[in-house]
Amino acid sequence: MKLRKRVGALATALVLGISLVGCQAQPLNSQEEQARFDDFIQNDFVQSMESSYWATTQFLEHPENFGVDASEAETSVESYFGAVPTQASIQETETQLREAQKEFRSFHRDFLTDEQQDTYDIYQYQLELAMEANQSKFQWIDPFFSSMQGVHYNLSQLSSLITLRTEEDVKKLLELMESVPAYIDTVIAYTKEQEKQGLMMIDFDTVINDCNTVLEAGTNGSSLLSLQEEIASLNLGKEKTAQYQQQIEDAYATYLMPAYQTIADALTELEHGTNHTQGLCSLKNGKEYYELIFQQKTGSDRSIEETKELLQNQFDELFSETIDLVRKRPDLATLSMDEIKTAYTDYRSAINDLMEKIKLDFPAIQDLSYEVHTLSPEQNNDGISGYYILPALDNTKSNQIYINPNITVSSMEMFNLLTHEGVPGHMYQYNYMRENMKTPWRNIISFLGYSEGYAQYVTSFSYKYLANMDTDLAALFLVNYESNYYLSALWDIGIHYEGWSLEEFQQKFGYLLGDTAETTYQLVQTNPGVYLPYGVGFLEIQLLREEAETALGDQFQDKTFHQALLKSGNVPFFIARRNITEYIEQTMGQGQVSTNLAA
């Protein structure tokens, strides 16, 4: 799933709006306390939306229906890309967090409904993590030019991440584009200070090449063309449409293209400086920062050590399964994965087929309307297969899925992508959540470990839907798919928490990676935490399923398990675990009643 913008400093990423509705130390009756808590969360939602005009346009088609005043929303370039941390901003954030903490502590959890208690626990989790992350000792660690989530990449995503619905949106976009060069100068100055501090970690070749790709496309780039198409769809009239399209093209040429050149030039210069080539743990305060990244990216309450052991155990089991499969079918060892095809010939027929097949295994949702788009050459990235963009809460249009066109439709990689981003992955997941979770605040919070772990899990589950494929071959694909994500999370922990050098990495995994070991190491090393949500989130959900299957035996059912898994929406795993425990207890109780009745 695609995030709206790059994740900046951890504290900034975790802070939602700061609600100030007044403290009340004395407990009220349950009804009054519940109403007061609803006001608190609604205020937080409103202030979260108004902190970024671009968040408002993404999440709300009609903000006024949610109590949000779009005219009050922050339109600065920082509100889109994320602010560059300074001592002043760290102190300001600390003040806001302490105000939020003071008010939050006035609530009495026992007076709240079950759903409100979940919301209470989520807010507390985020607040405590934000307070830990917002420390001056972490100021210079956060990277702005990571190859997979950097400012340069999100700049190329304007056409897919900014929603234009009105003439006012176009005017705000023009203001944003005009502000980009000054913002890029600030980010470069920050990065130069990182270099002085010995904290710079950049994959220069990838980032510079990405910038050059955009520069070579110039005003013929598909991102600009897409923006102009969006303007045409607003029905502003022929004259106004042509006027705004020309203004957008001029702004693209005047502000964005020079910004890309500035980035490329600055990084070419910085490339000769001190660039850190090992994990975060070898930086000052880096290991402690990684512990916060781990918690934020996974939503897991396990220790990193325990998680690493579990990941290793899962990988070892899958590796043994691979060996057994190859012993059983020696021909699989020489089979090229690229030669294996599914029966699908186009995106829509594949998604529609999956929509029909999941009905037996997943709770029902309303009919889905969706569109599939291909990524432009400037947006293509070897690490990006595709993504799903979250629609507005009051969405009246189609869901949007973007796909890397370099992937063959009938390939297994495409099957994995469509089940992960589409059905029964993110598109199904978020539409189900919004049908069943009525609190707006709960529908905008993000826990990547849960959301990406869920999407990984359902892709694995969906292998049962592959028609006319050799059973052993499908099993080999499945263990390969699962192994890759467990391995990626292991690599992330090994490099950034345990300090594996390139040489150690090659010794441990050269037998698997061959000539790609060095590039794989560099990808993980310069993008700390990126792979954690996928591997660790997948692990957590697999463990929840194993727990339920073991406890329930013949009483276990896929659909009821999935319903329990999806119950609370996007949450840290201690809440998901609580829901699965409740599901197990209720199912066992029902089984006992049925047994007694039969007797």
N, C-alpha and C positions, 0 to 999 in steps of 0.2 A: 504494500500500500504506500502511496506517495504522501509524504507530509506536506503541509501547505508551504512551509519555509524551512530553511536550515535550522537546526537546533543550536541555539547559541549557548552562552554560559548556562550551566545546569540550573542555577537558581532562576535565571530569567525564563528558561523553558518550563519550569515547574510552577512559577507563580501565576495564578489566575488573577482576576480582579480582586481588589481588596475591599470587602464589604464593610461598611460602617453604618450599622443601623441602630447602634446604641447598646451598651452592655446592661445586663440585668442579673445581678448576683443571686437573687433569691429564686428558687425553683417555682415555676408556675404549675398549673395542672397540665395534664398531658396534651389536651387539645390546644391550649395557648402556647405551650412550648413547641409543639409541632408546627404551628402557624408561624411562630417567630423564627424557627429554623428554616422553614420554606422561604421566608423573606430574606434571610441571610444568604441562602444559596442563590435565590433569584437575583439579588443585588450583585453577587459575585459573578453570575453569568452576564448580567448587563455590563458591568465594568470590564469584564474580559472582552466582550464584543467591542465596546467603545474604546478599548486600548489599541485597536487596530482596525482601520477601515477595511483592510483586505480580509481580515477574519470575518467581519460582518458580511461582506459581499459573498464570501465563500459559504458561510453557514446559514445565511438568512436571505430569502428572496424578499420578504416583507418584514424588515426589522421592527417596524412600529407595532406589529402584532405580538412582539415579544418584549415590549417595553424598552426597546433599544432605539436611541436617537442617533441615526447614522450621521447627522450633521455635526454631532459632538465627537465622532470617532477620530482617533489619531491617524493622520494620513502620511506621516513622515516615512522616509525610506527605511529608518530604523524599525518602524512598526511592521515592515514587510520582511526585511532580512535579519533583524535582530541587532540590538545595540552593541557597540564595541564597549567592553567593560572598562570602567575607570574607577578610581577610588571614590569619586563622588557618587557614581551610580551604585556602587556596592553599598555605600552607607545609606543611600536613599532606599534601596531595596531592603536593607536590614530594618529600617524604621517601619516600612510597610508590613514586613513579615511579623514584626513584634506587635503591631497594632492588630493584625489579623489574628495572631495567636491569643492575644488578650481577650478579644471578643469571642473567639471560638471556644475558649475555656469556660465561658459563661453558660454554655449549653449542657444540659443533663441528658446524656445518651439514653438512659433507661426510660425517659419519657417519650422517646421517638418511636415511630413505626419501624417495622423491619427494614423497609426500603430506605427510610431516612437514616437508620443506623448504618447501613452499607455506605450511604453518602457521607455520613460523619466519619467513618473509618477511612474512606478514600481521601477526604479532605485532610484529615490528620496525617495520613501517610505522606501526601504531597507536601504539606506544610513543613513537616519535620525534615524531609529530605532537602527541600529548598533552603531551609535555614542552615543545614550542614554545608551545602554547596556554596552558599553566598559568603565566602571568606576571601579576604584580600590575598591570601597566600596562593589562591588558585587563579589569580587574575590573568596571568600570561600563558596559561596552559591550553586554553580552548583554541582549536585551530579554525581558521576561517577559509582555508584553501585545501580542505580535504578533497581528495579526488572524486569521492562519491556523493558528498553532501555540501560541497563548498559554495561560496558566494557566486563564483563564475558559473557553476552548473545551474543554480536556482535563477540566475539572471536569464539564462537561456530558456527557462520554463515559464516566463511571463504569460505566454499565450495559453498555457494549460492550467496555470495555477491562479490566474486572476480572472474573475468572472465579470464580464461587462453586461449590465442589464439596462442601464440608463445613460442618458447623455452626461449626467453628473459623474458617472463612473469613468467615462472617457476623459473628462477634464482632470479627474484625480489621477488617472494613469499618466497623463502628460506631465503633471506635477511630479509624480514619482520618477519618471524617466529623467526629468531635468535634474533631479537630486542625486542621481546615481554617481556621476563622476566625483563629487565631493565626498560621498560615502566611501567609494573605492579608495580614495586618497587616505581616508581615516583608517581603513582596514589594512592598507599597505604599511602605513606608519606603525600600526599595532604589530604587524608581522615582522617589521624590521626590529622592533623592540624585542620581540620574541627571539629573534636571531641573536641579539646582544645578550639576552638572558640564557642562551643555550637551550631554548625550549622549542625551537622551530622543527616541525616534522612535516615535510611536504614531498609528495611525489611530483617533482617538477616536470618531468617529461609528459605525464598524463595531463596535468592541468594546462601547461603551455600548449600542448597539441589541441586540447579542447577549445582553448581561446582562438587558436589559429584556424580551426575549422569554422568557427563563427565568422571570423574576419574574412576568410576566403569566400564565404557565401554572401557576405555584404547585405545589401538591401533586398537581395533575392532569397534571403533566408526564410525558411518556412515559418519560423516564429513570428516574424513581421507579417507575412502573408495571412497567417491565422488570425492575428489581431485585426487586420483589415477586414477579414471575412466576418469576424464578430461584430465589428462596427456596422457593416452592411446589413447584418441581421436585426439591428435595432430599429430599422424603419424610421430613420430620422428625416427622411426626405433626400432627394437626389443631391441637392446642393450642399446640405449639411454633411451628408455622408462623405462626399468627395472632399470636403474641407477637412474633416477630422482624419480621414485616411491619409491625406497629405501631411497633416500635422504630426501624425504618428510616425510616418516614414521619415519626416525631417528630424523628429526627436530621436528616432532610432539611429540615424546617421550622425547626428550631432552629439548625442550623449552616450548611447550604449556602445556603439562601435569604438569610439575613443577609449571608453572604459575597459573594453576587452584588450585593446592595445596597451593600455597602461598596466594592466595586470600582467600581460605577457612580458612586457619590458622589465617590470619590477622583479618578476620571478626569475627572469634570465639573469639579472644582476645578482639577486639573492642566492642563486644556485651556486655561486662561488663562495658563499659564506659558510657558517657552521650549521649544517643540517643534521638533526638527530636521526640516527638510523636504527635505533633499538626501541623497545617498548616504553610505555609510560613509567613503569616502575623504576627505571634508571634515571628519571628526572627528579628534581627536587619537588617533594610533595606529590609526585606522580602516582605512586602506589595508592596513597590515600584518595586521590582524585579518581583513580580507576575503580576503587571500591564504590564510590558514589555513582559513577557511570554504570557499573554493574547493576546496582540497585535500581537506578532509573530505567535502564534499558530492558531489564528483565521483569521487574515487579515481583521477584522471588525473595522469600525471606530466608532462604538457605545461605549458608556461608559459601564463599567462592571455592574453598577446599572441598566441601561436600559435593558441590555442583560438578566440579572437575572430575571427581571420582565417579559420579553417576554417569557423566558423559562418556568417560573412558570405558566403563562397564557396558554401556549401550553400544558403543562402537565395536568393542571386542566381540560382543555377541553377534552383531551384524557381519563382522569380518568372518567369523566362523561359519555363518550361514552362507556367505559368498563362496567360501572354500567347498562347503558341502554341495552347493549347487553345481559348481564347476566339476567336481568329482563325479557327480551324477550325470552331468551333461557336458563332456569335454568340449563340445562344439561351441559352447557359450564363451569359452575363454578367448576365442579368436574372432568372435562376432563384433562387428563395428556397430556401436550404438546408433550411429547416424543412419544406418541402413534400415532400422526398425521404424515402421510407420503405424500410426493409428488409422482408423477408418474415416477420420474427419478430414473434410476437404475445405471447410471455411469456418470462420470464427462463430458465426451465428448458429449454424447447425450444431456445432459442438456444444455451445452454451445451452441451447434449447434442449438438446438431448440430455445433458446433465441435469437441467431443471426438472425434467420428467423423472429421471432415475432416482433423484434424492428424496422423492416424496415418501418412500417407505422408511427412510432412515433418519430424516430430519423433520422437525416441526414445521407446519405449513406457514407460508407467508403469502401476501398478496402477489398478484402477477407483477413481474419485474419488466420495466421498460429500460432499455440500455442501448448505448452506442459504442462501437469499437473503433478506435483511431490508431493510426500507426505513428510512431515517433519519427520526428524529422531527423535528417542527418546530423544536425547540430545537437540534437537531444540524445542521439544514440550514444551508448556507453557500454563497454563490454560487461560492466558489473550491473547493468540495468536491463532486465528482460522486459519489464513493463510495470504498470502500476494502475491502481484504481483510485480515482479521486472522489473524496467524500462529497456527496451532494448536499445541498442546503437542507436544513431541518424541515422546511416547508417546501421541499422540492416539488415542482410541477413539471420538470423536464426529465429526460432520460438519465440514468446512471452512465458514467463515462469510464471506459477502460482504455488505456493506452498500451500499445504493444510494439516491441522492437520488430520491425519488418524483416530483419535478417534471420529470424527464426522461422523455419518451415512450418506451415499450418499442421501438417500430419505428423510432425515429430513428437517425441515424448517430452521434449523441452516445452513445446507449446501446450501439451496436455497439462503439464505441471503448472504452467503459467495461468491457463484458463481456470483450473480448479482452485488455484491459490487466490488470484485476483477476482475471479468471477463467482462461480457456483461449484461447490457450496462454500467458497472462501469469502473474501472481504465483502463482495457485493451482496451476497446472501446474508452474511453476518450483520452488516450495518443496517440493512433494511429490516431484518428481524428485530434488531435492537430498537430501532426507532418505532416500530409498531408496538412494542411491548414496554418501552421505557419512556414514560411521558415527561420526565423532568428534563428540560433543555440542557441544564448543566451536565447531567450524566451522559448526554449524547454528544458532548464536545470534548470530554476529557480523553486523554490518550495514554494507554499503557501498552507500549509496543510489544512487551513480552507476551501478554495475553493475545493481542490481536494478530501478531505475526505467528505466535505459537499455534493459535487456532488454525490459521490458514495453512501452516505446514502440516498440522495433524490431519485436516480434512483432505488435503491433497494425497497424503499417504492412504487415508481411508478410501479415497475415490478410485484407487487402482482396481477395486472390485468391479467398477463399472466399465472397464476396458473390454470391448467385445472382440471376439475372434482373435485373441492373442494367446499364444502359447503360454501355459500356466507357469512353467519354469522361467521363461523369458520375462514375464511380468514380475515374478518374484525377484529376479535379478535386478530389474530396473528399480524395484521398490527398495531393496536393501542398499542399492547404490545411492538412491535419492536420500534416504534417511541418514546414511553414513556421512554424506557430504555436509549436512547441516550440523551434525554432532561434531564432526571434525573441525568445521569452521569456528564453532564456539570454543572448542578445545584450543585451537591455535590462538584465538583472541586472548584467552586466559593465560596461555603459556607465554606469549610474547609480552603482554602488557602487565601481567601480575607476577609471573615467575621469572621474567627477564630472559627468555630464550634468545640467543644470538642467531644470526643467519646460519652459522655453521652448525649450531645445535639443532636448529629446525631442519636443516638438510639431512643431518644424521638420523633424526627421528622419522622423517616423512619422505625422504628422497626416494624410497622404494615405491611410494605411491605417486609422487608428483613428477619425478624425473627432471627434465629440463625446465619445468615450470616452477620449481621450488623457490627460486629467487624472486620471481615476479609475484608469486603468491604471498611470500613473506612481506614484500614491500606493500602489497595491497592491504593486508591486515594491519601492518605496522603503522601505516599513515592514515588509517581510518579506525581508530580505537573504538571498540564497542559496537560497530556497525552490524556484526554478525551475531551478537549475543541474543537479541530478541528471537531470532529464528531457531537457533539450536537449543537455547535454554528454555524458551517458551514451549517448543515442541516437546522437550523432555518433561516439563512439568505436566503437560496435558496427557502425555503417554502414561505417566505415573499415576495420574488420577484415574485414567481408564483401567489400568491394571488393578488398582485398588478396588474399583467398583466391580470388575469382573470376578476377582478373587472372592470378594465378600458375598456377591449375589449368585454366582454360579448360573444355573438355568434361568434364574429370574432376571438376569441382565438383558436389557434391550437397548439397541443402538439409539432408537428415537428418544426414549425417556432419558437416557444418559446425555444425549446432545441437548435436550431441553434444559436439563439441570446445568449443563456446562454454559449455556447461553443465558441463563436466568438473569444475571445481574449486569449483563452488558460487559463493557470494557473495564476490567478491574485488576488490582494486584492479586497475586495467586492465593493469598491467605483467604480471600473472600470466595474465590472459585472453589478452593478446597472445602470451605465451610458449606457451600451449596452441594457439593458432591457427597459430603458426609451426611447431610440432611436427606438427600435423595436415597442413599443406601439405607439409612434407618427407616425411612418411610416405606421403601419397597420391601424390606425385610418384615416390617410390621404388617403390611398388607398380605404378604405371603403367609405369615403366621395366622392371620385371621382366616384366610382362605383354607388353610390346613384344618383349622378348628371346625370350620363350617362343614368341610367335607367329612370329617369324622362324625 
